[in-house]
Amino acid sequence: MPSERATDTTPFAAMDVLERASELEGVVHMEVGEPDFRPPEAAAEAAVAALQAGDDDYTTSRGTASLREAISDYYAETYGVDVSTERIVVTPGSSPALLLALLSTVDPGEEVVLTDPYYACYPNFVRQADGTITTVELDPADGYEPSVDAYEQVVDEDTAAMLLNSPANPTGAVTSGETISELVDLAEQTDTMVVSDEVYHGLAFDAEEHTVLEYTDDAFVLDGVSKRYGMTGWRLGWAVCPPAYVEAVNRISQNVLICAPPFVQAGAEAAIREGNDQLAEHREAYRERRDLLLEAAERWGFDVGYTPEGAYYLLLDVSDLGDAFDVADVFLEEAGVAMTPGPDFGDGASDYLRASFARSTEDVREAIERIDELLATTTT
Ligand SMILES: Cc1ncc(COP(=O)(O)O)c(C=O)c1O
């Protein structure tokens, strides 16, 4: 009999939709956050060269010194913050980094505060750490900006961690520096750990993004190469740890992960060092796709009610058409457009579909045409 923890772990709806969509021909995939842009060429070159040179042994579980230096330089160059390489632990994707952060911070029964909507996997991560979940509702009328007042109502000395995410999945909202700074102050006053998922950094096209590290060293920051460099399948991420937690994180990593593959680390290092110039072009493309979808949503009569400023997601209120799961089914089966039903992302997204515009602009246009046609035939 599987454990309670395993039984309580819910499936990830986006992956379920992907599974069904993969059985159908010619589907436009707007259900997953899989960037259409290729990784920087330097990444594949460095990974192949590393493999050919026989670089295929374990590395230390912290990651290679040169990758951690590249990550540290990235923070210095991008945000002007000093992150010593000793605070960085490299992991196979940012997802394991998040798990390590929570396992190192949360004791059984302790509270973790999430926003709602949230990234669908967050509650399951908290469950793996045997934590309890409290949510703070976000409002599209505020552009899904977290309200510090609302946090003050729930965060206290008994809170173990607050989990932040900007640019955010599933909303595409970018949290202001002021809000982050005020949440960091609240966390300091209540001895709460800030865990900041920054995996969409580099992809804010309409707002300035801020790392929590600009305001404190006493926080976990999780990031990786998946989204920024289009390297989802490489499985490479990292945790920047608060100084007092590095050894705890590393001990767990030594036991359960051992290390990220060395040639993947070599490729990621090249991406981080050489892959940033192309990001401006990518952001421009994401902005164009967002605008196409916003315009179409208005035509379809789906309320959006805010303007996503980063990442590549948009929440569409489809409550006028029916239940979000049913609408997602009709879009997929009748129009060949896959989107993720919102309920997976929290009660605050239950009337919505999440559309990802990470696929090509051509695909986005095609999806819009198909939904135009579908809605024209179903409403006449
Ligand atoms: C908010 C957020 N965090 C983390 C991840 C996982 O990223 P990785 O591929 O680095 O494990 C995703 C993937 O979609 C995400 O949307």
The ligand as an SDF file (V2000), in Angstrom:
LIG
                    3D

 16 16  0  0  0  0  0  0  0  0999 V2000
    7.2260   27.8710  -11.5410 C   0  0  0  0  0  0  0  0  0  0  0  0
    8.0260   26.6900  -11.9640 C   0  0  0  0  0  0  0  0  0  0  0  0
    9.0210   26.2600  -11.1670 N   0  0  0  0  0  0  0  0  0  0  0  0
    9.7520   25.1790  -11.5050 C   0  0  0  0  0  0  0  0  0  0  0  0
    9.5260   24.4810  -12.6730 C   0  0  0  0  0  0  0  0  0  0  0  0
   10.3650   23.2720  -12.9780 C   0  0  0  0  0  0  0  0  0  0  0  0
   11.4990   23.6320  -13.6840 O   0  0  0  0  0  0  0  0  0  0  0  0
   12.7210   22.6340  -13.9110 P   0  0  0  0  0  0  0  0  0  0  0  0
   12.6460   22.1790  -15.3290 O   0  0  0  0  0  0  0  0  0  0  0  0
   13.9310   23.5080  -13.6770 O   0  0  0  0  0  0  0  0  0  0  0  0
   12.6400   21.5350  -12.9220 O   0  0  0  0  0  0  0  0  0  0  0  0
    8.4990   24.8850  -13.5290 C   0  0  0  0  0  0  0  0  0  0  0  0
    8.2060   24.1210  -14.7550 C   0  0  0  0  0  0  0  0  0  0  0  0
    7.2600   24.3510  -15.4580 O   0  0  0  0  0  0  0  0  0  0  0  0
    7.7410   26.0280  -13.1630 C   0  0  0  0  0  0  0  0  0  0  0  0
    6.7610   26.4750  -13.9520 O   0  0  0  0  0  0  0  0  0  0  0  0
  1  2  1  0
  2  3  1  0
  2 15  2  0
  3  4  2  0
  4  5  1  0
  5  6  1  0
  5 12  2  0
  6  7  1  0
  7  8  1  0
  8  9  2  0
  8 10  1  0
  8 11  1  0
 12 13  1  0
 12 15  1  0
 13 14  2  0
 15 16  1  0
M  END
$$$$
